[in-house]
Amino acid sequence: MGEKVKVKIPAGIFCGGNCSDCIYYEPRNRDGNGRGYCNYYGSHYYPSERQGCLSYKRI
């Protein structure tokens, strides 16, 4: 097996599903297409567009 890595999950919940349950997703901050804003990626997404994301920090 490879090297063990510790992962620090941000406050709230880990973003493993889609944007709708993520702490970085702002559903009220919408663009012209109705997509909510993601603070982690700095872009707008529909909740179903990101099936899991990499918003974690290595410690």
Buried (B, 14 or more C-beta within 10 A) or exposed (E): EEEEEEEEEBEEEBBEBBBEEBBBBBEEEEEEEEBBBBEBBEEBBEBEEBEEBEBBEEE
